[in-house]
């Protein structure tokens, strides 16, 4: 019976191939399919809509539709004072709110031509690096989940919780921390801050190895990530892609080294890079970055200088007329603030250079010719946060 | 429904045309004791500037402010200048393309700002061109493909046309939206109420 079916099937498929040589039958028409992915789709990490043009499973072209989360942050900034705008920046990349705050505060400090006191610089560095680990952990968990590995999500969220606890103890908030102020930090470190941070470092170091045992040599993981979404170094530079995505393509560039800010010039750390610029390399780069962040935190927490944590800033902040661009290495890439002051208490214009927005532009190039299932992997590997893409 | 009232900005005048001059920094003219003026933009001299000056003469005005270098260029040569910065001076990474709106400056309403970075020299430079409202700016998508979305956002927010852009459409706001929200005359609570009514079926998005 089965043999008959088989032969029938094969004979029909032969007919089909023959038929294709002539005029294609309408039901097997090879026209392209337009498929809408999102804006409500679990693997788009927010409200991202991707329109895919498919030839069977193959992606011919993509178009991103964004803006669903647009709140007009840059417009709001023009109607707030410099201090009042500070909490708003946390709501852009809400996964790495501390980094956003650091970039903004440093940019305004630059405009005021001042610097935060050393103690504040150290505390800022520690919290920002903790936030980098938290951001990478959240990325790893959700990225692996998209590809089909459920376990890493539980592991990374469990460990990320420890970082959020430190944030909560330090400034009362877990996600949108508003930890820094223009001129330094508002809060002095709490009793036992150093011990908590050290304890966390000791706790999480073996956990990072644990993530690796789940994925690094996992055959399914390798099949789904190796050679997927390749982005060459030159394309990265052309497309303005920064952060781990750029480094995975072999460009050894990190703003923490290239143009050090906060207290980074005092610490030793490596810039991990990849070679192939594929999804697997980006995974390895981010894992290595977590280890480097731990290295920075360990050095920093042992050497926090004494002194004031808040610099001298005027109560009414009126930066002199001028404009400034300052950028930091956020977990996702170069996060820049271009601020124009007209000498009043409110910024004349604030432009945020969002790494997620710029990196997302590379999606089209990365998935062209790939399989449909790889689109999910590539969106994950870009590590975008829609709050920052849309602002 | 809250009609749009552009929220008032503080009384102090926004920077005047061209470079932020000293005049704008010290509004109280003769009587009040001179406030300690902030740092001033200084002329920027370097080998690269000398090379560019040799080519463009007074078409460019290189300045430095708080350690950051920028070049104010004539809109007619700015595309060529950007191309030379990319090809001959290794500014191979276009960080950002954005604009600033100065409605008070007659016929010089917009600053278009290109922020460039050179991996080779670990150096940043900003290029600025001042254009009139309604005039197009040159598109640099052919030089850096990253400019595609950045220019689209700039068009969406300011209504600046980038000449030569392959696909200049709105990016963050919906296609049918009226108005460009980052222009100064656009109120902070303003919205395209007609669009909201038709597409969302509600009276107000506020």
Interface residues (C-beta under 8 A of the other chain):
Chain A: X66 X67 X70 X72 X74 X75 X76 X78 X79 X110 X111 X113 X237 X238 X239 X240 X241 X251 X253 X258 X259 X319 X320 X321 X322 X323 X324 X325 X327 X334 X336 X338 X340 X342 X343 X344 X345 X346 X348 X349 X351 X353 X357 X358 X361 X390 X391
Chain B: X7 X9 X10 X12 X13 X14 X15 X20 X24 X25 X27 X37 X38 X39 X41 X65 X66 X68 X92 X93 X94 X95 X96 X98 X100 X101 X113 X115 X119 X122 X124 X126 X144 X145 X146 X148 X149 X150 X153 X157 X170 X171 X172 X173 X174 X181 X182 X186 X188
